[in-house]
């Protein structure tokens, strides 16, 4: 059995499409746990339409706990051998679970990584792949972690997101791994903890998790919470590495992932700010946070002079004096 944990947060209008992709899976033995993170409108009526066609339960939280908290609640009710996380505005290829379960069982894997494709309201003539696997690769967690953080370029992209992955339930339970609650970017620490725990990882070819780029989602909006939660999460990540005596080994990776998510926030600043003054305000606020998260001497040590120069002079492609 695979337990699918779906989180719902004011996304009722998308839920039926999500559930249809589960109802029609080629794998038969599926447990669905829909966790509503205190939405303005209940989705219980939508869930009721599917209860005769699948094993599905609905948990309506009495207070908001964020994506991580909702997933933690769902995990407490999961009984399947494998765990799959799904957002209610996304959907799965119809062979997704059968393919993943078969390969994970065959190779005794702790984590299975599937392809991640981005979908929009309009049909894209060229698919937008965040990661795509044509072959089965068998990796240890540390190697997968170094690939995820761009320390290793082996021609395979690994996303930190948990939604395009399948997890062995006992692996998460035995290592007491759970999500941070009530924060954005809750998946960052989860990615560090799962991959840096002794584990076996496989890539699962030719199946995709479909991520819908929804207006108003966390990455399609901007508020002070984005900056504050960024600060909270990466403070927690650094604490985890220090407390587990891994910081010296993975400080470079910490900075690479931090840089990736900081760049995401800056893109949001320039996309969603309404004026030049607002952009400058957010940039100034982001600098105050970065000063708390980065030790300059360490950053200079782990990155090349050319990497640092590109930050300061991205417009300058040729450094040769004429």
C-alpha positions, -999 to 999 in steps of 0.1 A, spaced: 0 0 0 10 36 -7 -3 63 16 -9 96 -2 -10 127 20 -27 156 3 -26 191 18 -55 215 11 -53 252 18 -80 273 1 -76 252 -31 -110 234 -32 -116 243 -68 -85 222 -79 -91 192 -56 -113 171 -80 -86 170 -107 -60 160 -80 -82 132 -68 -91 120 -103 -54 114 -109 -53 92 -78 -86 74 -84 -73 63 -119 -39 51 -108 -28 17 -121 -18 8 -86 -49 -5 -67 -39 -4 -30 -39 32 -20 -47 51 12 -56 88 7 -54 112 37 -66 147 28 -55 172 54 -73 206 52 -50 233 68 -79 254 82 -92 266 48 -119 293 47 -142 267 30 -144 230 38 -137 205 11 -156 177 28 -183 176 2 -157 170 -26 -141 142 -5 -175 126 0 -179 122 -38 -148 99 -39 -153 78 -7 -170 50 -26 -142 48 -52 -112 49 -30 -100 46 6 -100 83 16 -102 102 49 -106 139 55 -89 158 84 -100 194 89 -75 212 112 -90 236 137 -60 259 134 -35 266 106 -3 246 109 13 254 74 22 228 47 47 211 70 23 208 99 -5 195 77 19 168 63 30 158 98 -7 153 108 -13 132 77 18 111 84 5 102 119 -25 86 102 -6 68 74 -4 30 74 11 24 39 45 9 34 53 40 13 45 77 17 37 101 -11 31 139 -5 8 157 -29 -5 193 -30 -42 195 -38 -37 218 -69 -12 193 -84 -17 158 -100 2 126 -109 8 106 -140 -16 76 -139 13 50 -138 32 71 -112 25 50 -80 27 16 -96 60 24 -113 75 39 -81 63 12 -58 76 -16 -81 111 -1 -84 114 9 -48 104 -26 -36 127 -43 -61 157 -22 -51 149 -19 -14 151 19 -16 143 44 11 136 73 -13 124 72 -48 127 104 -70 103 110 -98 103 136 -125 87 170 -118 70 190 -146 55 224 -143 20 231 -156 3 264 -163 -32 275 -172 -23 274 -209 -8 244 -225 30 247 -230 42 236 -264 76 228 -248 72 210 -214 89 227 -185 108 200 -166 122 209 -132 138 174 -131 134 144 -155 148 109 -153 152 87 -184 172 60 -165 172 43 -132 201 55 -110 209 40 -76 226 65 -52 235 68 -16 220 98 2 252 118 5 258 116 -32 222 126 -39 226 155 -15 257 168 -32 239 166 -65 209 184 -52 231 213 -39 251 215 -72 284 203 -57 283 174 -81 272 178 -117 265 143 -129 239 153 -155 210 145 -132 189 172 -115 176 166 -80 150 189 -65 147 195 -27 109 193 -30 93 163 -12 63 162 -35 79 144 -64 94 117 -42 82 84 -25 95 76 10 96 43 28 75 50 59 97 31 83 127 51 71 110 84 81 97 69 114 129 53 125 149 85 119 122 107 134 121 130 104 93 154 101 85 189 86 89 223 102 55 237 110 40 271 102 67 283 79 73 286 42 102 266 27 94 238 51 109 213 27 145 226 30 153 211 64 134 179 54 156 175 23 188 179 44 176 154 71 164 127 47 194 127 24 220 131 51 206 101 70 221 68 58 197 60 30 194 44 -5 180 66 -32 168 57 -67 156 78 -96 123 65 -112 123 69 -150 95 83 -172 69 92 -146 60 128 -135 45 148 -107 27 177 -123 31 210 -104 5 236 -112 20 272 -112 -10 287 -94 -14 325 -90 -13 334 -54 8 304 -43 38 308 -20 62 314 -49 36 335 -68 33 362 -40 54 383 -17 52 394 19 75 399 49 67 364 59 87 351 29 119 368 43 112 360 80 105 323 73 136 321 50 156 333 80 139 308 104 144 278 81 180 284 73 188 291 109 172 257 117 192 240 89 225 254 102 216 243 138 208 208 125 242 206 107 261 218 138 242 196 163 247 165 141 284 174 137 281 177 99 286 214 94 322 213 85 315 187 59 284 204 44 289 241 49 294 246 12 261 228 5 243 250 31 255 281 13 245 267 -22 210 259 -11 207 292 8 218 310 -23 192 292 -45 163 301 -22 175 337 -17 176 341 -55 140 328 -56 129 355 -31 147 382 -51 130 372 -82 97 375 -63 107 410 -52 112 421 -88 81 404 -101 56 414 -74 68 448 -61 47 477 -74 74 504 -73 111 511 -73 108 522 -37 92 489 -27 119 469 -44 146 488 -26 128 483 7 126 446 3 162 444 -9 174 463 22 154 440 45 169 409 27 204 422 33 197 424 71 187 388 71 216 376 49 240 391 74 225 368 101 228 337 79 262 341 62 296 342 78 315 362 51 348 345 57 332 311 52 314 322 21 346 336 6 363 303 14 337 280 -2 332 300 -34 356 309 -61 367 344 -69 348 341 -102 316 330 -84 318 361 -62 326 384 -91 296 373 -110 274 383 -80 289 418 -82 293 421 -119 268 398 -137 268 421 -167 305 416 -173 311 385 -193 347 390 -203 373 401 -178 402 404 -203 418 439 -205 420 452 -240 
